[in-house]
Amino acid sequence: MKLLSFTIIKLTICLITGILLGYFTSINLTLLLVIAFVFIFILFIIYIINKNKFKQSVWFGLFTFISMIIIGALTVKLHNPINFKNHYTQKVSLNNTSTHTIKFKVREVLKPGNYYDKYIVDILSLEDETTKGKILINIEKDTTYNLLKVDDIYISKLQFKDLIHPLNPHQFDYKKYLEKQYIYHQVFTTNNALYYSGSKKISLLGLADNIRIFINKKLEAYNFKTDELAIINALFLGQRQDISKAVYTNYTNAGAIHILAVSGLHVGIILIILNFILKPITQLKYGSILKTILLVFILWCFAVIAGLSASVTRAVTMFSIVAIAMNIKRPTNIFNTLAISVFVLLLIKPMFLFDVGFQLSYLAVFSIVTIDPFLYKIWQPKNWILDKYWHTFTITISAQLGIIPISLCYFHQFPGLFFISNLVVIPLLGIVLALGILVILLAICNIPYNFVASTFGYIIRLMNNFISWVSYQEAFIFKDIPFNIWYVFASYIFIITLVWFLIKKHVASFKFFLISIIVVQLAIFYTKFKKPTNTFIVFHKSRYSLLADVKNDNIIVFDDLDSLLKNNNKIIKDYTVGNHIKSVEKENLKTLFKLKDKYVLVIDSLGIYNYKSVKPDYVLLRQSPKINLNRLIDSLKPKQIIADGSNYKSYIAHWERICLKKEIPFHQTSKKGAFIINY
């Protein structure tokens, strides 16, 4: 059955195209509204003209798809509050120095950093004027104060700060990540500066947070270990903030990190459990309808409690459709179900399209329903247990084929023993979820359940220990794999055409498969062509100096890092992986670098620059040298002054003022990021 024969799939593709268009272009909202109105009006006219015809004209289909693309773009603009007059950015002139009286409501509690507790908050008013918008608030850690709660309202005088863009090449762009959640500024404050103003009517998110707090208090009474309670929170409440770095790393290295993110696997198992528990209801009059309503209601309650993340929302939406179809005994097409869930979710939350969990979740499901039937037919053992394990294995392989390209692009790591982890953990997950639901219900009802809780904790401990053992098989963990977006596209074209050829085995599919090989080669050639060559970089590293000279596939690193930082230099690792550089050499810092016809003079804390015969193009100041910058500029006449992250802020501010007065460019890596010289 051809996928594009389903109208909903074609409409979903158009919607996705429109969302991409709306996100990557700066089309005015008003203009989009006018265009949308015109196209929908034309579409209506075409429909009226052709409504009595058995078959609609090609123009109706064409304008339908164009209209859906426009709706997709319009959805992006309409969901972005910055496009409306009541957004806080439209009310006042924002800069990094002025303070504003802000009234805000806590929306979400994030995982704390090393020095700050982090929250996403909704602005209610700015200078006593009603406004809207979300910001990130960083509150200095203080153990004498309780954490803020969802729906609590506070008033404070705060300075809006710009979100920090990545300061080094190929670093994770946290600014862009937050902007996709419509967060454009952050503030820093202390608990002392916040004035509690009560709480409004409890929101859905607040209710979910209260339920999570209530459940946790009940569970804490039964002395679960820290890691066990963290896993329970992840599996049942969708909260991964308390998972220790060691446990999280173990699950990542073992290829079982998806277990900790509530997704289709969890929701599917919960649906099976609920379907079994609620089966007696079907004996009642209208029991089937009542059961369906209860199933969908409970699933969405679970989604709300789990935080309505992209993956859980996707899973619950899809399984709600499955539950409805299952209980009205109407056959469904899984591709239709997938397309409907994508369509509905993206209409409501268009930025889900850029969510990693959303992408991985749908790609995994699509791969399973496409590839698994083919793999499963290869061998069908008669033994029931063996058959179930074989099917689990084929599902795992199918899912990995679907997510491996995009997973490598995001994480640059591949766990070689993922199938072993999944063969053990996935069957165990059903028991864990069933026992967990029982434990939570018993805890809520205050029914003594020490034996059940002990058994449940022991199973989680066993699962953690097994995952830990798998993760320690480091020979099977492939890290730092260079994989860019072009490799992703080429890989998916290759996988799709390969699967198509293996299933259909006709000439046309073989031709497309051969074309996909050419596409892969083109991606490789293009990547090699775009590699940086003859590039000198001054990276930003707080309190240290980190320089690099890149030539073809080789990078020479110059730094003053201590031994621990040298061995765990993530900045260089990100750069080499992002640029497909294979060879890394390390040398001591120099005071002068010759880059063909350009010179970079490095002045350290000693302040010595005795190079009379050399007129440097660039002067790099490091380790806060006590120099007369005016005299240096007059004598050496450099084209640009650079200050890296090893300098005192007061020194940098002083140098910047001098450069401004001298009308010479000044580059501060802590603000502008790494300084790159191509030579």
Summary of the structure (lengths in Angstrom):
residues: 679
radius of gyration: 28.9
end to end distance: 55.5
largest distance: 97.8
contacts: 2097
relative contact order: 0.06
helix: 56%
strand: 16%
